[in-house]
Amino acid sequence: MRKLIICIFMVLGGYLFSFAQHPSLLFTQEEVNEMRAGKGTVPAFDKSLSEVLAAADAAVNSPVSVPVPVDGGGGVVHEQHKSNYYAMFHCGVAYQLTGDKKYAAYVGDMLEAYAKLYPTLGFHPLQLSPVPGRLFWQTLNESVWLVHTAVAYDCIYNTLSSKQRATIEKNLFVPMADFIMDGMGDNHANNKTFNKMHNHATWATAAVGMIGFAMNREDYVKKALYGSDGTGKRGGFIRQMDYLFSPDGYFTEGAYYQRYAIWPFVIFAQCIENKLPDLKIFNYRDSILSKALSTLIQLSYEGEFFHINDALLKGLSAQELVYAVDILYNVNPSDKSLLSVANKYQHTYLPTSGGFKVARDIARGEAAPIIYRSSVFRDGRKGDEGGVAVIRSTDSNLNSALTLKATSHGLSHGHFDKLTMAYYDNGNEILPDYGASRFLNIEAKYKGHYTRENQSFAKQTIAHNTLVVDETSHFAGDIKVSSRYHSDIIYHDFNGGHFQVMVAKDTNAYPGIEMKRTLAYVTTPFLQFPLILDVLQANADKEHQYDYPIWYNGHFVSLNFPYAKATN
């Protein structure tokens, strides 16, 4: 870590202001020329570029609208600002692909409109988040806005006059970056978030670093890379690469949020690679970003991610994975299985050199099959905080997956579900994990935020396929306590062919109780389907009530025992 920080100082100090050429974030001018030259040679890539141009044309044929913020996720104004950053992104890319200045003019007009609006904004009127944004109800969305807009600004930078750039930077980008790093007024929660080990911080550092690159602001780039205090010991993008992934590439919040976090990780890494190639960011920590993508693919079933912790229905087709696959294939084109991910689940490509190569190599027939393996994915930055074990059927005709979760808590998106299991078979989720209670971007459903049920039920132990003692959640539902402990995978054997087994243990979820769970996946020549053996042991120093819920795919209809119905 120290060597890398010293390297950063040297590279930034020596080179940052010598590469003020544009574009140079998501792609370079050389790569733009490559994409232009390749037009007509790869129909699938041409189709993706046509979609970008169609989106850009739709934008320039619509009036610029930057309304005053009033609502939450899914609300009309929220969605307008979200639509605006996509429109600017598409128009910026379209300008580079075509040279048509109407696209650049649209981005310039939009940025000037935001430069008038932003200085007038206080905190967002919807008080749903302890880290409220200004354009959006939470600062996270502001960071996402800035990541996209930084790319657009980089693309059209040279079409703006120095006066226009000065106005846009002074009234929009500088105050927005400062706000993301430090907050404003008496609320400095953003500073804590910016330096946190959390996916929100990854978006924040990517946003500040990318706009720093676009504006040639060395101070912003330094803070993005190694934290706002300049030491690399509290926060920053490099520290996030050290702390948020295990050596196997497992992200501590689980697959669903690994999907969300990998987007800013790979896009900012691409910018760093273009701007500061001597850092060799994609090689950092034994190519941890490539490992993270590989692990994310392995933590999926039929293209959908396992529902670990707070999770909704997302999978390998998500736009975050399009970024990850295209950018990381460009880094390591020897991993031909990534072509199968793109071909089977995505069917669209980034307007980048990586996207072009993915589409081209699929067309050449170079795709290799995705091999799903029985594996243990260690948790914790050192790989010593438990993990997730997954058994896959060795017979491809069975198409089964059995999971055992014995990890750390998983930060704010973690659940109280030590030693929980889930089972997938024949393309279906048979014994499911409840995941999260949220109607994403549906304003009528608690403003698109996590519902109250997420705390009262979805996170609680009873919502999972694991042991409940004395009608109480693990760690009494206290995240501060749960975050101090982890379970352990104490044994696994995936080499038996017809018999695969994994064993996990927890000694902290309930005081005085040790839980041990053994899951085995067994196939025999005299049975058509596999046997799942599940042995859950609890050793305690006194008598307790034990409940062992096993949830089957479906919804509550009736119970065969009396119960008290909640009325409030």
MOLINTA-V628886 format. One record per residue. N is the residue number from 0. RES is the residue in one small letter. PHI is phi in whole degrees, -180 to 180 (none if undefined). BURIAL is # if it has 9 or more other C-alpha atoms within 8 Angstrom, else .. Layout:
n->N res->RES phi->PHI burial->BURIAL
n->N res->RES phi->PHI burial->BURIAL
This chain:
n->0 res->m phi->none burial->.
n->1 res->r phi->-63 burial->.
n->2 res->k phi->-62 burial->.
n->3 res->l phi->-68 burial->.
n->4 res->i phi->-62 burial->#
n->5 res->i phi->-61 burial->.
n->6 res->c phi->-62 burial->#
n->7 res->i phi->-60 burial->#
n->8 res->f phi->-55 burial->.
n->9 res->m phi->-66 burial->.
n->10 res->v phi->-67 burial->#
n->11 res->l phi->-62 burial->#
n->12 res->g phi->-62 burial->.
n->13 res->g phi->-92 burial->.
n->14 res->y phi->-128 burial->#
n->15 res->l phi->-56 burial->#
n->16 res->f phi->-86 burial->.
n->17 res->s phi->-93 burial->.
n->18 res->f phi->-124 burial->.
n->19 res->a phi->-84 burial->.
n->20 res->q phi->-73 burial->.
n->21 res->h phi->-135 burial->#
n->22 res->p phi->-80 burial->#
n->23 res->s phi->-159 burial->#
n->24 res->l phi->-95 burial->#
n->25 res->l phi->-71 burial->#
n->26 res->f phi->-151 burial->#
n->27 res->t phi->-104 burial->#
n->28 res->q phi->-61 burial->#
n->29 res->e phi->-61 burial->.
n->30 res->e phi->-71 burial->#
n->31 res->v phi->-60 burial->#
n->32 res->n phi->-62 burial->.
n->33 res->e phi->-64 burial->#
n->34 res->m phi->-66 burial->#
n->35 res->r phi->-63 burial->.
n->36 res->a phi->-67 burial->.
n->37 res->g phi->-85 burial->.
n->38 res->k phi->-59 burial->.
n->39 res->g phi->92 burial->.
n->40 res->t phi->-96 burial->.
n->41 res->v phi->-132 burial->#
n->42 res->p phi->-55 burial->.
n->43 res->a phi->-65 burial->.
n->44 res->f phi->-71 burial->#
n->45 res->d phi->-58 burial->#
n->46 res->k phi->-63 burial->.
n->47 res->s phi->-64 burial->#
n->48 res->l phi->-65 burial->#
n->49 res->s phi->-63 burial->.
n->50 res->e phi->-67 burial->.
n->51 res->v phi->-63 burial->#
n->52 res->l phi->-66 burial->#
n->53 res->a phi->-64 burial->.
n->54 res->a phi->-65 burial->#
n->55 res->a phi->-66 burial->#
n->56 res->d phi->-63 burial->#
n->57 res->a phi->-62 burial->.
n->58 res->a phi->-68 burial->#
n->59 res->v phi->-68 burial->#
n->60 res->n phi->-91 burial->.
n->61 res->s phi->-118 burial->.
n->62 res->p phi->-69 burial->.
n->63 res->v phi->-71 burial->.
n->64 res->s phi->-133 burial->.
n->65 res->v phi->-129 burial->#
n->66 res->p phi->-71 burial->.
n->67 res->v phi->-69 burial->.
n->68 res->p phi->-62 burial->#
n->69 res->v phi->-142 burial->#
n->70 res->d phi->-131 burial->#
n->71 res->g phi->-99 burial->#
n->72 res->g phi->-55 burial->#
n->73 res->g phi->93 burial->#
n->74 res->g phi->-69 burial->#
n->75 res->v phi->-60 burial->.
n->76 res->v phi->-70 burial->#
n->77 res->h phi->-55 burial->#
n->78 res->e phi->-68 burial->#
n->79 res->q phi->-65 burial->#
n->80 res->h phi->-66 burial->#
n->81 res->k phi->-66 burial->#
n->82 res->s phi->-62 burial->.
n->83 res->n phi->-65 burial->.
n->84 res->y phi->-71 burial->#
n->85 res->y phi->-67 burial->#
n->86 res->a phi->-62 burial->#
n->87 res->m phi->-65 burial->#
n->88 res->f phi->-59 burial->#
n->89 res->h phi->-63 burial->#
n->90 res->c phi->-70 burial->#
n->91 res->g phi->-62 burial->#
n->92 res->v phi->-65 burial->#
n->93 res->a phi->-60 burial->#
n->94 res->y phi->-62 burial->#
n->95 res->q phi->-67 burial->#
n->96 res->l phi->-76 burial->#
n->97 res->t phi->-113 burial->.
n->98 res->g phi->78 burial->.
n->99 res->d phi->-77 burial->.
n->100 res->k phi->-74 burial->.
n->101 res->k phi->-64 burial->.
n->102 res->y phi->-70 burial->#
n->103 res->a phi->-65 burial->#
n->104 res->a phi->-63 burial->.
n->105 res->y phi->-63 burial->#
n->106 res->v phi->-62 burial->#
n->107 res->g phi->-60 burial->#
n->108 res->d phi->-63 burial->#
n->109 res->m phi->-64 burial->#
n->110 res->l phi->-65 burial->#
n->111 res->e phi->-67 burial->#
n->112 res->a phi->-66 burial->#
n->113 res->y phi->-67 burial->#
n->114 res->a phi->-66 burial->#
n->115 res->k phi->-82 burial->#
n->116 res->l phi->-76 burial->#
n->117 res->y phi->-58 burial->#
n->118 res->p phi->-64 burial->#
n->119 res->t phi->-87 burial->.
n->120 res->l phi->-92 burial->#
n->121 res->g phi->-94 burial->.
n->122 res->f phi->-69 burial->.
n->123 res->h phi->-56 burial->#
n->124 res->p phi->-67 burial->.
n->125 res->l phi->-86 burial->.
n->126 res->q phi->-91 burial->.
n->127 res->l phi->-105 burial->.
n->128 res->s phi->-127 burial->.
n->129 res->p phi->-71 burial->.
n->130 res->v phi->-121 burial->.
n->131 res->p phi->-68 burial->#
n->132 res->g phi->-90 burial->#
n->133 res->r phi->-114 burial->#
n->134 res->l phi->-75 burial->#
n->135 res->f phi->-126 burial->#
n->136 res->w phi->-69 burial->#
n->137 res->q phi->-136 burial->#
n->138 res->t phi->-63 burial->#
n->139 res->l phi->-50 burial->#
n->140 res->n phi->-65 burial->#
n->141 res->e phi->-63 burial->#
n->142 res->s phi->-65 burial->#
n->143 res->v phi->-62 burial->#
n->144 res->w phi->-57 burial->#
n->145 res->l phi->-71 burial->#
n->146 res->v phi->-59 burial->#
n->147 res->h phi->-67 burial->#
n->148 res->t phi->-71 burial->#
n->149 res->a phi->-61 burial->#
n->150 res->v phi->-63 burial->#
n->151 res->a phi->-62 burial->#
n->152 res->y phi->-63 burial->#
n->153 res->d phi->-60 burial->#
n->154 res->c phi->-69 burial->#
n->155 res->i phi->-112 burial->#
n->156 res->y phi->-50 burial->#
n->157 res->n phi->-74 burial->.
n->158 res->t phi->-88 burial->.
n->159 res->l phi->-90 burial->#
n->160 res->s phi->-74 burial->.
n->161 res->s phi->-61 burial->.
n->162 res->k phi->-68 burial->.
n->163 res->q phi->-62 burial->#
n->164 res->r phi->-61 burial->#
n->165 res->a phi->-62 burial->.
n->166 res->t phi->-66 burial->#
n->167 res->i phi->-64 burial->#
n->168 res->e phi->-70 burial->#
n->169 res->k phi->-67 burial->#
n->170 res->n phi->-98 burial->#
n->171 res->l phi->-125 burial->#
n->172 res->f phi->-69 burial->#
n->173 res->v phi->-65 burial->#
n->174 res->p phi->-64 burial->#
n->175 res->m phi->-70 burial->.
n->176 res->a phi->-63 burial->#
n->177 res->d phi->-63 burial->#
n->178 res->f phi->-65 burial->#
n->179 res->i phi->-62 burial->#
n->180 res->m phi->-80 burial->#
n->181 res->d phi->-131 burial->#
n->182 res->g phi->76 burial->#
n->183 res->m phi->-157 burial->.
n->184 res->g phi->60 burial->.
n->185 res->d phi->-90 burial->.
n->186 res->n phi->-101 burial->.
n->187 res->h phi->-114 burial->#
n->188 res->a phi->-61 burial->#
n->189 res->n phi->-62 burial->#
n->190 res->n phi->-64 burial->#
n->191 res->k phi->-65 burial->.
n->192 res->t phi->-65 burial->#
n->193 res->f phi->-58 burial->#
n->194 res->n phi->-100 burial->#
n->195 res->k phi->-80 burial->#
n->196 res->m phi->-98 burial->#
n->197 res->h phi->-165 burial->#
n->198 res->n phi->-63 burial->#
n->199 res->h phi->-62 burial->#
n->200 res->a phi->-69 burial->#
n->201 res->t phi->-65 burial->#
n->202 res->w phi->-62 burial->#
n->203 res->a phi->-65 burial->#
n->204 res->t phi->-67 burial->#
n->205 res->a phi->-63 burial->#
n->206 res->a phi->-62 burial->#
n->207 res->v phi->-67 burial->#
n->208 res->g phi->-66 burial->#
n->209 res->m phi->-69 burial->#
n->210 res->i phi->-71 burial->#
n->211 res->g phi->-62 burial->#
n->212 res->f phi->-60 burial->#
n->213 res->a phi->-63 burial->#
n->214 res->m phi->-93 burial->.
n->215 res->n phi->60 burial->#
n->216 res->r phi->-102 burial->#
n->217 res->e phi->-59 burial->#
n->218 res->d phi->-64 burial->.
n->219 res->y phi->-68 burial->#
n->220 res->v phi->-63 burial->#
n->221 res->k phi->-62 burial->#
n->222 res->k phi->-64 burial->#
n->223 res->a phi->-64 burial->#
n->224 res->l phi->-76 burial->#
n->225 res->y phi->-138 burial->#
n->226 res->g phi->95 burial->#
n->227 res->s phi->-72 burial->#
n->228 res->d phi->-94 burial->.
n->229 res->g phi->79 burial->.
n->230 res->t phi->-104 burial->.
n->231 res->g phi->77 burial->#
n->232 res->k phi->-96 burial->.
n->233 res->r phi->-105 burial->#
n->234 res->g phi->-162 burial->#
n->235 res->g phi->108 burial->#
n->236 res->f phi->-60 burial->#
n->237 res->i phi->-64 burial->#
n->238 res->r phi->-64 burial->#
n->239 res->q phi->-62 burial->#
n->240 res->m phi->-64 burial->#
n->241 res->d phi->-78 burial->#
n->242 res->y phi->-101 burial->#
n->243 res->l phi->-85 burial->#
n->244 res->f phi->-115 burial->#
n->245 res->s phi->-77 burial->#
n->246 res->p phi->-59 burial->#
n->247 res->d phi->-87 burial->#
n->248 res->g phi->89 burial->#
n->249 res->y phi->-82 burial->#
n->250 res->f phi->-94 burial->#
n->251 res->t phi->-61 burial->#
n->252 res->e phi->-85 burial->#
n->253 res->g phi->104 burial->#
n->254 res->a phi->-63 burial->#
n->255 res->y phi->-60 burial->#
n->256 res->y phi->-82 burial->#
n->257 res->q phi->-65 burial->#
n->258 res->r phi->-57 burial->#
n->259 res->y phi->-71 burial->#
n->260 res->a phi->-75 burial->#
n->261 res->i phi->-68 burial->#
n->262 res->w phi->-61 burial->#
n->263 res->p phi->-65 burial->#
n->264 res->f phi->-60 burial->#
n->265 res->v phi->-78 burial->#
n->266 res->i phi->-72 burial->#
n->267 res->f phi->-70 burial->#
n->268 res->a phi->-61 burial->#
n->269 res->q phi->-63 burial->#
n->270 res->c phi->-64 burial->#
n->271 res->i phi->-63 burial->#
n->272 res->e phi->-61 burial->#
n->273 res->n phi->-72 burial->#
n->274 res->k phi->-89 burial->#
n->275 res->l phi->-129 burial->#
n->276 res->p phi->-61 burial->#
n->277 res->d phi->-67 burial->.
n->278 res->l phi->-73 burial->#
n->279 res->k phi->50 burial->#
n->280 res->i phi->-62 burial->#
n->281 res->f phi->-75 burial->#
n->282 res->n phi->-91 burial->.
n->283 res->y phi->-61 burial->.
n->284 res->r phi->52 burial->.
n->285 res->d phi->58 burial->.
n->286 res->s phi->57 burial->#
n->287 res->i phi->-64 burial->#
n->288 res->l phi->-70 burial->#
n->289 res->s phi->-66 burial->#
n->290 res->k phi->-63 burial->#
n->291 res->a phi->-62 burial->#
n->292 res->l phi->-66 burial->#
n->293 res->s phi->-59 burial->#
n->294 res->t phi->-65 burial->#
n->295 res->l phi->-62 burial->#
n->296 res->i phi->-64 burial->.
n->297 res->q phi->-68 burial->#
n->298 res->l phi->-91 burial->#
n->299 res->s phi->-133 burial->#
n->300 res->y phi->-138 burial->#
n->301 res->e phi->50 burial->.
n->302 res->g phi->83 burial->#
n->303 res->e phi->-115 burial->#
n->304 res->f phi->-71 burial->#
n->305 res->f phi->-56 burial->#
n->306 res->h phi->-86 burial->#
n->307 res->i phi->-90 burial->#
n->308 res->n phi->60 burial->#
n->309 res->d phi->-66 burial->#
n->310 res->a phi->-150 burial->#
n->311 res->l phi->-116 burial->#
n->312 res->l phi->-81 burial->.
n->313 res->k phi->-139 burial->#
n->314 res->g phi->-159 burial->#
n->315 res->l phi->-70 burial->#
n->316 res->s phi->-84 burial->#
n->317 res->a phi->-61 burial->#
n->318 res->q phi->-61 burial->.
n->319 res->e phi->-60 burial->#
n->320 res->l phi->-76 burial->#
n->321 res->v phi->-62 burial->#
n->322 res->y phi->-59 burial->#
n->323 res->a phi->-63 burial->#
n->324 res->v phi->-64 burial->#
n->325 res->d phi->-69 burial->#
n->326 res->i phi->-68 burial->#
n->327 res->l phi->-79 burial->#
n->328 res->y phi->-67 burial->#
n->329 res->n phi->-62 burial->#
n->330 res->v phi->-74 burial->.
n->331 res->n phi->-134 burial->.
n->332 res->p phi->-71 burial->.
n->333 res->s phi->-79 burial->.
n->334 res->d phi->-85 burial->.
n->335 res->k phi->-75 burial->#
n->336 res->s phi->-67 burial->#
n->337 res->l phi->-63 burial->#
n->338 res->l phi->-65 burial->#
n->339 res->s phi->-69 burial->#
n->340 res->v phi->-60 burial->#
n->341 res->a phi->-64 burial->#
n->342 res->n phi->-74 burial->#
n->343 res->k phi->-84 burial->.
n->344 res->y phi->-116 burial->#
n->345 res->q phi->-109 burial->#
n->346 res->h phi->59 burial->.
n->347 res->t phi->-149 burial->#
n->348 res->y phi->-138 burial->#
n->349 res->l phi->-66 burial->#
n->350 res->p phi->-78 burial->#
n->351 res->t phi->-138 burial->#
n->352 res->s phi->-59 burial->#
n->353 res->g phi->-64 burial->#
n->354 res->g phi->-61 burial->#
n->355 res->f phi->-61 burial->#
n->356 res->k phi->-68 burial->#
n->357 res->v phi->-63 burial->#
n->358 res->a phi->-63 burial->#
n->359 res->r phi->-63 burial->#
n->360 res->d phi->-74 burial->#
n->361 res->i phi->-64 burial->#
n->362 res->a phi->-62 burial->.
n->363 res->r phi->-80 burial->.
n->364 res->g phi->78 burial->.
n->365 res->e phi->-90 burial->#
n->366 res->a phi->-64 burial->#
n->367 res->a phi->-107 burial->#
n->368 res->p phi->-65 burial->.
n->369 res->i phi->-79 burial->.
n->370 res->i phi->-102 burial->.
n->371 res->y phi->-90 burial->.
n->372 res->r phi->-120 burial->.
n->373 res->s phi->-64 burial->#
n->374 res->s phi->-154 burial->.
n->375 res->v phi->-115 burial->.
n->376 res->f phi->-108 burial->#
n->377 res->r phi->-68 burial->#
n->378 res->d phi->-106 burial->#
n->379 res->g phi->92 burial->#
n->380 res->r phi->-59 burial->#
n->381 res->k phi->-100 burial->.
n->382 res->g phi->75 burial->#
n->383 res->d phi->-119 burial->.
n->384 res->e phi->-122 burial->#
n->385 res->g phi->74 burial->#
n->386 res->g phi->171 burial->#
n->387 res->v phi->-111 burial->#
n->388 res->a phi->-105 burial->#
n->389 res->v phi->-133 burial->#
n->390 res->i phi->-103 burial->#
n->391 res->r phi->-111 burial->#
n->392 res->s phi->-67 burial->#
n->393 res->t phi->-80 burial->.
n->394 res->d phi->-94 burial->.
n->395 res->s phi->-62 burial->.
n->396 res->n phi->-71 burial->.
n->397 res->l phi->-84 burial->#
n->398 res->n phi->51 burial->#
n->399 res->s phi->-114 burial->#
n->400 res->a phi->-146 burial->#
n->401 res->l phi->-125 burial->#
n->402 res->t phi->-117 burial->#
n->403 res->l phi->-135 burial->#
n->404 res->k phi->-104 burial->#
n->405 res->a phi->-141 burial->#
n->406 res->t phi->-112 burial->#
n->407 res->s phi->-73 burial->#
n->408 res->h phi->-64 burial->#
n->409 res->g phi->100 burial->#
n->410 res->l phi->57 burial->#
n->411 res->s phi->-70 burial->.
n->412 res->h phi->-98 burial->.
n->413 res->g phi->-78 burial->#
n->414 res->h phi->-118 burial->#
n->415 res->f phi->-90 burial->#
n->416 res->d phi->-142 burial->#
n->417 res->k phi->-60 burial->#
n->418 res->l phi->64 burial->#
n->419 res->t phi->-73 burial->#
n->420 res->m phi->-131 burial->#
n->421 res->a phi->-146 burial->#
n->422 res->y phi->-137 burial->#
n->423 res->y phi->-125 burial->#
n->424 res->d phi->-156 burial->#
n->425 res->n phi->53 burial->.
n->426 res->g phi->84 burial->.
n->427 res->n phi->-126 burial->.
n->428 res->e phi->-88 burial->#
n->429 res->i phi->-89 burial->#
n->430 res->l phi->-111 burial->#
n->431 res->p phi->-87 burial->#
n->432 res->d phi->-96 burial->#
n->433 res->y phi->-61 burial->.
n->434 res->g phi->74 burial->#
n->435 res->a phi->-106 burial->#
n->436 res->s phi->-104 burial->#
n->437 res->r phi->-160 burial->#
n->438 res->f phi->-108 burial->#
n->439 res->l phi->-60 burial->#
n->440 res->n phi->60 burial->#
n->441 res->i phi->-104 burial->#
n->442 res->e phi->-61 burial->#
n->443 res->a phi->-67 burial->.
n->444 res->k phi->-102 burial->#
n->445 res->y phi->55 burial->#
n->446 res->k phi->59 burial->#
n->447 res->g phi->77 burial->#
n->448 res->h phi->-85 burial->#
n->449 res->y phi->-60 burial->#
n->450 res->t phi->-74 burial->#
n->451 res->r phi->-63 burial->.
n->452 res->e phi->-64 burial->#
n->453 res->n phi->-63 burial->#
n->454 res->q phi->-82 burial->#
n->455 res->s phi->-79 burial->.
n->456 res->f phi->-132 burial->#
n->457 res->a phi->-57 burial->#
n->458 res->k phi->-82 burial->#
n->459 res->q phi->-79 burial->#
n->460 res->t phi->-62 burial->#
n->461 res->i phi->-62 burial->#
n->462 res->a phi->-82 burial->#
n->463 res->h phi->-122 burial->#
n->464 res->n phi->-88 burial->#
n->465 res->t phi->-154 burial->#
n->466 res->l phi->-81 burial->#
n->467 res->v phi->-115 burial->#
n->468 res->v phi->-115 burial->#
n->469 res->d phi->55 burial->.
n->470 res->e phi->55 burial->.
n->471 res->t phi->-129 burial->#
n->472 res->s phi->-69 burial->#
n->473 res->h phi->-55 burial->#
n->474 res->f phi->57 burial->#
n->475 res->a phi->56 burial->.
n->476 res->g phi->68 burial->#
n->477 res->d phi->-104 burial->.
n->478 res->i phi->-66 burial->#
n->479 res->k phi->-65 burial->.
n->480 res->v phi->-76 burial->.
n->481 res->s phi->-58 burial->#
n->482 res->s phi->-68 burial->#
n->483 res->r phi->-87 burial->.
n->484 res->y phi->-129 burial->#
n->485 res->h phi->-147 burial->#
n->486 res->s phi->-86 burial->#
n->487 res->d phi->-141 burial->#
n->488 res->i phi->-84 burial->#
n->489 res->i phi->-97 burial->.
n->490 res->y phi->-162 burial->.
n->491 res->h phi->-155 burial->#
n->492 res->d phi->-145 burial->.
n->493 res->f phi->-108 burial->#
n->494 res->n phi->-101 burial->.
n->495 res->g phi->-82 burial->.
n->496 res->g phi->74 burial->.
n->497 res->h phi->-83 burial->#
n->498 res->f phi->-136 burial->#
n->499 res->q phi->-120 burial->#
n->500 res->v phi->-142 burial->#
n->501 res->m phi->-144 burial->#
n->502 res->v phi->-132 burial->#
n->503 res->a phi->-132 burial->#
n->504 res->k phi->-138 burial->#
n->505 res->d phi->-139 burial->#
n->506 res->t phi->-124 burial->#
n->507 res->n phi->-122 burial->#
n->508 res->a phi->-61 burial->#
n->509 res->y phi->-129 burial->#
n->510 res->p phi->-57 burial->.
n->511 res->g phi->80 burial->.
n->512 res->i phi->-125 burial->#
n->513 res->e phi->-107 burial->#
n->514 res->m phi->-110 burial->#
n->515 res->k phi->-138 burial->#
n->516 res->r phi->-128 burial->#
n->517 res->t phi->-118 burial->#
n->518 res->l phi->-120 burial->#
n->519 res->a phi->-130 burial->#
n->520 res->y phi->-117 burial->#
n->521 res->v phi->-125 burial->#
n->522 res->t phi->-119 burial->#
n->523 res->t phi->-134 burial->.
n->524 res->p phi->-68 burial->.
n->525 res->f phi->-99 burial->.
n->526 res->l phi->-124 burial->.
n->527 res->q phi->-71 burial->.
n->528 res->f phi->-117 burial->.
n->529 res->p phi->-74 burial->#
n->530 res->l phi->-104 burial->.
n->531 res->i phi->-109 burial->.
n->532 res->l phi->-100 burial->#
n->533 res->d phi->-130 burial->.
n->534 res->v phi->-120 burial->.
n->535 res->l phi->-116 burial->.
n->536 res->q phi->-109 burial->.
n->537 res->a phi->-132 burial->.
n->538 res->n phi->-113 burial->.
n->539 res->a phi->-133 burial->.
n->540 res->d phi->-89 burial->.
n->541 res->k phi->-157 burial->.
n->542 res->e phi->-75 burial->.
n->543 res->h phi->-141 burial->.
n->544 res->q phi->-92 burial->.
n->545 res->y phi->-117 burial->#
n->546 res->d phi->-120 burial->#
n->547 res->y phi->-128 burial->.
n->548 res->p phi->-74 burial->#
n->549 res->i phi->-125 burial->.
n->550 res->w phi->-87 burial->#
n->551 res->y phi->-101 burial->.
n->552 res->n phi->-59 burial->.
n->553 res->g phi->148 burial->.
n->554 res->h phi->-133 burial->.
n->555 res->f phi->-56 burial->.
n->556 res->v phi->-121 burial->.
n->557 res->s phi->-156 burial->.
n->558 res->l phi->-123 burial->.
n->559 res->n phi->-103 burial->.
n->560 res->f phi->-144 burial->.
n->561 res->p phi->-68 burial->.
n->562 res->y phi->-151 burial->.
n->563 res->a phi->-92 burial->.
n->564 res->k phi->-82 burial->.
n->565 res->a phi->-68 burial->.
n->566 res->t phi->-119 burial->.
n->567 res->n phi->-128 burial->.
